[in-house]
Amino acid sequence: MSNDPPVSKEKFSTLFIGSLGVVFGDIGTSPLYALKSCFTISGLPVTELNVLGIISLFVWTLICIVWIKYSFLVMRVDNHGEGGILALTTLAQKLKIFSNKSIGIIASILGTALFLGDGIITPAISVLSAIEGLECITSSFKPYTIPLSVMILTLLFGIQKRGSGSIGRFFGPIMLVWFLFISVTGVAGIVKNPIILHALNPYAAIHFMYHNTFLGFMTLGGVVLVVTGAEALYADMGHFGRFPIQLSWGAIVFVALTLNYLGQGASLLGNSAALDNPFFALVPKGLLIPSVILATVASVIASQAIISGVFSIVSQAILLNYLPRMHIAHTSNYQIGQIYIGSINFLLFVLTVLAVALFGSSDNLAQAYGLSVSGVMLLTSFLITAVAYKQWQWPYGKLFMIFLPMILLDFIFVATNLMKLIEGAWYTLLVTGIIYSIIRVWIKGNKALESQKSAPDITLADYLSAYKKQYKVRIPGDAIFLSRFSNRVPNSLLIHLHHNKFLHKKVFFTTFTIEERPFVPPKERFDIQKINKDGFSIEAKFGFKESPNLNRIIRLLKEEGMIENCDEVSIFLSKGIPVSKRSSKLKGFSGRIYIVLASIAQNASDFYKIPNDKVIELGVRYKV
């Protein structure tokens, strides 16, 4: 259960406003494209029944998915204060919800892949839909829509290496202005045609679905766009806390979105030509340029939030050994979680610009967008149901009554988006499939590599004792051997003794353990055990949102008086170098992909912050 610690009024206000920019940027810009996409996807005419029905679906989808599912149910579950699909899957594995551990790993991989797919489409559709507002001023802007969008995306991805912390403080106030703006324009539309208020009655949605049957079902592929970014409520819970997010949603975001969607519907009822761009049709012509600028800024903020989220989940996946090590730069000295991963940033940029170029408009991009969103929502529903059964110990009747409708609704959203495969969902499916395959190959390749590393079937203490009887040579100084498993003889030690046949006067065997919680308290960080008078075992524990750092261990040993000079410590680590083999566990293309991934992975000495002048890397070739 998530229990937020008490905070001061000033800090709560900061969290409340900050969450508007980081948490609700994505869902807050959905009005730019959601309504038009529904009519484009289904091909339905603009009639009173259809407009009232679709707007009613919007409102009640926001209530059912965001308010009931995420705000009231999903956010009750946390992994030591952290949320998000990866935190939820690691929690599920810790609760032993999956009878087979591989099922839990597959769930983690799939959730990660879907989220990364979302991170590609969100910047593309958000920026493109904002720039399309210029076409409402004059159609002569149309040829410049894609170039302008690409230019803004280039600037957006170009500033990532500077960190979002420096501009993050402005996100909340700007998005507050955005939500006030869409509320006012929505109210102006409602006043002109109050009949749209009938859409608040769920009967309008039911009547629409009954009357349109198959086309109504197809429309749901666009309806899901109103909840893009709903996962952010849960993913960012660790940064802002549950209550500030819930209050921001209920007091500002939900009200603003509902008013704007009602206003867009009212505008359509009065003028069907407004379907060309229902959002900007609410804006007076004299305010079109300022509104396009504000919409573009809001879209950049929404994109920034999802990009930062991608960096975060990739960092977690690396620490959980789901992806190869990559260089992770911390862009803030004061705020945890502010990171930048250059290779991922470049990949996101290429795929996002490619999406803009391939699809050309927000209408076409909407065909590709909903699949990753609905996929994450469905996976979350299954996991939260399992947690409710295992951790909350809810009876079957309660589980059936609450979670079955939720799972069915998510399944319908996934099914409707899969039906848009040819129109655009293929892009999301292709990207997600590639990411999933890469992660699977990396995990499988690591297992194949580890299976060939033969360690003596004795404890580390017994091995050192046997060594002392055979070899008496000890040289001055201290040595640290990195070990993947605690109390096991590390490969680095085996290789070193096989070739060099000496040990330092004092040796430390260090194991980095990435725990299934985001952060480890300082008091629990290090566990030092004495093996013999010359040897010590150190287990360094880090959460999956932290950065392992060997320098911390060296400083600790110095403070404890266990080493005399930090500059004279020798650090040994082994590096498994995979080479292809015909009769292998990774055959053909998968084996080649793994070898490529291993070759581009960041060096362990850099990843663990090991000073280059102290490290001795021992490489061994393994056939995979």
C-alpha angles and dihedrals in degrees: 000000000000114000114179114214115239114269134190121263090249093052092044090053090051092050091045094053093037092055090059090066103036103032103033103033093100099044090039093063095047092098087070092073114000102091096043090047092056093057092041093051096046100033089222119158121247102260132148092252093051096044094047091045097050094045089049089052088051094052096045093044088056090050097045100038105031104026104034102026104035105021099040104026116019095042089058087073123070139161101231091321097318127110137187134101095283093048089048094051092048088050090050090052091048090052088051091236091150114070088205117047091213090064090059091049091050090051090051092048094047093048091049093048093049092048091051089050088054089051090059099049099040098067091043098052096036096053094038093051091049094050090048086069087078088068088067088065095050134339089231087081092065097090089054097051096091097040091049091048092050091048092053092046090050090054091045095053091038094062094048094093089061089060130244093249094086093057098027093088089067096050096082098049092045092050089047087057088047094053091047089050095051090045093054094046089047093052090048089056094046092052090056093052113016092176086087088075087079085076088075087072109087088217088077090061093045092048090049093052093045093049097045100034106171096020089047088053090051090051089064087072086069096037090065088065090075089068099046104134095028088121088064090071088065100032094054096043091105092057100046108016129242101272099050089051093047092048093047090051097047100038102039119002101047092044093048094047093047093049092048095048090048089049092050090050091049090051091052092049089055097042124013090196087072086079088085086077113348094183098055091038086075092058121088111244092244091059098044097101095047089046092051089051092049091046090050092050090048090050091051089051091050089049092047091053094052093044090053088048090053091052089050096050092044089052090051091048091052092052090048087051093243092124136029117271113272133185108270116194119200106219097190131053092198110036121062117223096035099126140149128206109192098197092050091046091054092046092050090049094052094046093044094050089044089054091052092048095045098046100030099196141046089246091060093042090053087065089063099038109070100060098072092043095050091042093057090046092052093048090048091052092053092047096046090049090054091047091050089054098043104034104023091035094219115179120249093253093057092044091050094048097047107030105033094068089046093052092045092052092050091046090053090051091051092047094050091050092049087057087063090062097122094039095056115304087098089076094056091042091049095048093044091047093051093049091047092050093049092052092046092049091049093051093044092046092051090052090051090050094048092048089064096051105097114202123184113266092238135086122269091248092054092047092052091047091052090047093054090056092053102037126031098182115120123167127204120267140045130286133195120204117196113222129187093210129041118246091007124118104257121227090234089062094046093051093043095051093042092058106024104028098205139094133208120252091257126024133191123197109206128195123187111212119194106204128207092251128080099239136018119215113244092243090059096041102096132033114188119191127182114234097179136328091289103032135065135183118218125191112193112196123203133172121239090255095052134082118243110231126187092192088070089058093048091051090048092052090049092050090049091051092240093124128032105204123028091197094061099054116118116211120203125196134164126227122205110215110199119215127183123264128181098222096049141129089245106054130192118328095008091058092050091048091052092050090051092048091049091050094054095042114116115261113263091233091059094042094052092042094245115167108248094225091059103045127097110189118200113199125203127182118230126186113231 
